[in-house]
Amino acid sequence: MSAKKITYAEAMAEIETIIAQIEDNELDVDHLAVQLKRVSDLIGLCRAKLHATEEEVQKIIAGLNDTESNDE
C-alpha cells in the first residue's frame, strides 16, 4: 500500500499542531524527538513543494514572454 501524498496545506497544519503541542507542554520527552523529526520532514516537504511551484511558475512566465515576443 502506497503512502498518501500530503498536500502543502496538510503539512503546514500538521506542523502547526505539533508546534502547539510542544508550546503547551503536551508532549512527553519520549515523543518529543519523534515529533521534532516529523516537523523536520514536513518542513523539507514544504520546501520541496515551494521550490517545484516556483520552477513551474517561472516556466509559465517564460512561456508567456515567448508568446508575447512572437506576437510582435
Summary of the structure (lengths in Angstrom):
residues: 72
radius of gyration: 19.0
end to end distance: 52.5
largest distance: 65.0
contacts: 146
relative contact order: 0.11
helix: 82%
strand: 0%
